[in-house]
C-alpha cells in the first residue's frame, strides 16, 4: 500500500489580514491562504480530507505518521517559498508579481494565428516589438504547432522558422523563451540568444534533451502532457486529475534535478488543454494553488484555448479575449507567476489593475476585517 499526503490551499485572500487570523503567502506571489486541506491518498484513492487553518497546520503536520510527515513538511515549506528572479541575459524577471509572456508563433498551422507571422518577417518583428512595448516580460518563440492533430515538424525546418526571430529579439535585448521539444532546436536557439527552454513534453520527447538542458544552464519550463512522442494530446486516464498531474509534474521535476538541472531553474506548467476534457481543465484550474506545494514557479498558458470556446457558445479562437483575460485573472488569484498569452496589451493592463488592488502602498488593508 502506498500513501501520500497533499496540502491544498482552499481559502485564498488578497492580503495577509483575514477574519481567520494569519495567512500564508503562496509561492512568494501576491496571494495569501488562510485555510488548507490535508488530503491523504492510498493506492490512488483519496481516503481522508482534513481542514485546518494556517496557524493550526504546523501542529497538524507534527501529528502525522512518519511515512507522511517528512514529505508534508517539504510541501509546507514549498508553499511558502519565495522564488528567486529569473536572469535572462541583461534582463531580470522578478517573480513576486505576475509576469506576462507573449506568444510569437512562427508556424503555418497554430490554432490561433497560424501563418500570420511565419510568412512576413517584418510583421513578426513588429508584433514582437509591440508586445515588448506593451509590457511583455518574455517573448516565447515557437516553430511547431502543438494543437491537436498538428503534424510533426523536421527539426531543420523548425530551426529555420525560429532562428531569425530569436536573433532579432536578442538584438532588441528581449528576454526570450524557446518553445520546442527538440534538442537541436534548443541548442541552436540558445546559441542565437534565447534564454529559456519551454518544452511541452517536459524534456521527454528526446532522451538527449535532459542532458542538453542541464549543460546549458538555462531555465526550463516543464509542461504536463499525458501523451508521448508526437501525440501529446492522448487522453489522460487519471483517477484524480488534479493529484495525478501533481504527481506527474513532481516526477518530471525530480527527473530534471537528477539529470543536473538546478531546482532554481525549473518552472512548471500544468498543461491546460493537453489531453484533458473541459471538466478536467476546470477542476485543474480551480486547484492551481495546490501546485505551489511542488516548490517551483508556475506558468499558466490558457490564452484563447478550446475550453474558452466550449464555455462561450463555441467562439472561434480570435474571439476569446474576454475568456482569456478572465482566466488570467483567475490564475493570478491562484498565485501564478507567469502568464503565457496572445493578447499582451489587454493582459498587461489586467495585471497592473489586479496588482494595484493588492499593493499595500495603494490599498489600506487596515480597513479590512482582521
Long-range contacts (C-beta under 8 A, 24 or more apart in sequence): 1-42, 1-43, 2-42, 2-43, 3-40, 3-41, 3-42, 3-67, 3-68, 4-40, 4-41, 4-68, 4-71, 4-247, 5-38, 5-39, 5-40, 5-41, 5-64, 5-68, 5-71, 5-72, 5-75, 6-38, 6-39, 6-41, 6-75, 6-243, 6-246, 6-290, 6-293, 7-36, 7-37, 7-38, 7-39, 7-57, 7-72, 7-75, 7-76, 7-79, 7-290, 7-293, 8-36, 8-37, 8-39, 8-287, 8-289, 8-290, 8-293, 9-33, 9-35, 9-36, 9-79, 9-289, 9-290, 9-292, 10-35, 10-36, 10-37, 10-51, 10-289, 11-35, 12-289, 12-333, 12-334, 14-333, 14-357, 14-358, 15-358, 15-360, 15-363, 15-365, 15-368, 16-365, 17-365, 17-366, 17-368, 17-369, 17-370, 18-369, 18-370, 19-369, 19-370, 20-53, 20-54, 21-53, 21-54, 21-55, 22-54, 22-55, 23-54, 24-54, 24-79, 24-80, 25-80, 26-79, 26-80, 26-289, 26-292, 26-335, 27-79, 27-81, 27-82, 27-83, 27-292, 27-297, 27-298, 27-335, 27-337, 28-81, 28-82, 28-83, 28-95, 28-96, 29-95, 29-96, 29-97, 29-98, 29-335, 29-336, 29-337, 30-96, 30-97, 30-98, 30-332, 30-335, 30-355, 30-358, 31-289, 31-332, 31-333, 31-334, 31-335, 33-79, 33-289, 38-72, 39-243, 40-68, 41-240, 41-243, 44-239, 44-240, 45-239, 46-240, 46-243, 74-295, 75-293, 76-293, 77-295, 78-292, 78-293, 78-294, 78-295, 79-292, 79-293, 81-292, 81-295, 83-264, 83-296, 83-297, 83-337, 84-264, 86-175, 86-196, 86-219, 86-267, 86-297, 87-195, 88-138, 88-175, 88-176, 88-195, 88-196, 88-219, 89-170, 89-173, 89-175, 89-193, 89-195, 90-173, 91-137, 91-173, 91-174, 91-175, 93-137, 93-138, 93-175, 95-297, 95-337, 95-338, 97-351, 97-355, 98-331, 98-332, 98-336, 98-337, 98-338, 98-339, 98-351, 98-354, 98-355, 99-137, 99-138, 99-337, 99-338, 99-339, 100-135, 100-136, 100-137, 100-138, 100-338, 100-339, 100-341, 100-344, 100-347, 100-348, 100-351, 101-136, 101-137, 101-138, 101-139, 101-140, 101-177, 101-299, 101-338, 101-339, 101-340, 101-341, 102-128, 102-131, 102-132, 102-134, 102-136, 102-138, 102-139, 102-140, 102-341, 102-342, 102-344, 103-140, 103-142, 103-303, 103-340, 103-341, 103-342, 104-128, 104-131, 104-139, 104-140, 104-141, 104-142, 104-165, 105-142, 105-145, 106-141, 106-142, 106-143, 106-161, 106-162, 106-165, 107-142, 107-143, 107-144, 107-145, 107-161, 108-145, 109-145, 109-147, 109-150, 109-151, 110-142, 110-145, 110-147, 111-145, 111-147, 111-304, 111-306, 111-317, 112-303, 112-304, 112-317, 112-318, 112-342, 113-342, 114-145, 118-161, 121-164, 121-165, 124-165, 125-165, 125-168, 128-165, 128-168, 128-169, 128-172, 128-174, 129-172, 130-344, 130-345, 131-344, 132-172, 132-174, 134-344, 134-345, 134-348, 135-344, 135-345, 135-348, 135-351, 135-352, 136-344, 136-348, 137-175, 137-338, 138-174, 138-175, 138-176, 138-177, 138-196, 138-338, 139-169, 139-174, 139-175, 139-176, 139-177, 140-177, 140-178, 140-179, 140-198, 140-340, 141-165, 141-166, 141-169, 141-176, 141-177, 141-178, 141-179, 141-189, 141-194, 142-178, 142-179, 142-180, 142-198, 143-179, 143-180, 143-185, 144-179, 144-180, 144-181, 146-200, 146-232, 146-274, 148-233, 152-230, 155-182, 155-184, 155-185, 158-182, 158-185, 159-184, 159-185, 159-188, 159-189, 162-189, 163-188, 163-189, 163-192, 166-192, 166-193, 166-194, 167-192, 167-193, 169-193, 170-194, 177-221, 181-205, 181-206, 181-209, 182-206, 182-209, 183-208, 183-209, 183-212, 186-212, 186-213, 186-216, 187-212, 187-216, 190-216, 190-218, 194-218, 195-219, 196-220, 196-221, 196-267, 197-221, 198-223, 198-269, 199-223, 200-225, 200-232, 200-271, 200-274, 201-225, 201-232, 202-249, 202-252, 203-252, 203-255, 203-256, 203-259, 204-228, 204-252, 205-229, 210-255, 210-256, 210-259, 210-261, 211-259, 211-260, 213-256, 213-259, 213-261, 214-256, 214-259, 214-260, 214-261, 215-260, 217-265, 218-265, 219-265, 219-266, 219-267, 220-256, 220-261, 220-265, 220-266, 220-267, 221-267, 221-268, 221-269, 221-299, 222-249, 222-252, 222-253, 222-256, 222-266, 222-267, 222-268, 222-269, 223-268, 223-269, 223-270, 223-271, 223-274, 223-299, 223-301, 224-248, 224-249, 224-252, 224-269, 224-270, 224-271, 224-274, 225-271, 225-274, 225-275, 226-274, 226-275, 226-276, 227-274, 227-275, 232-274, 232-275, 233-274, 233-275, 234-275, 235-275, 235-277, 236-275, 236-276, 236-280, 241-276, 241-280, 241-283, 241-284, 242-283, 242-284, 242-287, 242-290, 245-270, 245-271, 245-284, 246-290, 246-291, 246-293, 246-294, 249-291, 249-294, 250-294, 253-294, 253-296, 263-295, 263-296, 266-296, 267-296, 267-297, 267-298, 267-299, 267-337, 267-338, 268-294, 268-296, 268-297, 268-298, 268-299, 269-298, 269-299, 269-300, 269-301, 269-340, 270-298, 270-300, 272-300, 272-301, 272-302, 272-305, 272-307, 273-302, 273-305, 273-306, 273-307, 278-307, 278-310, 278-311, 281-307, 282-307, 285-327, 285-330, 285-331, 285-334, 288-330, 288-331, 288-334, 288-335, 288-336, 289-334, 289-335, 292-335, 297-337, 297-338, 298-334, 298-335, 298-336, 298-337, 298-338, 299-336, 299-337, 299-338, 299-339, 299-340, 300-327, 300-328, 300-331, 300-336, 300-338, 300-339, 300-340, 301-339, 301-340, 301-341, 302-327, 302-328, 302-331, 303-327, 303-328, 303-339, 303-340, 303-341, 303-342, 303-343, 303-347, 304-342, 304-343, 321-346, 325-350, 329-354
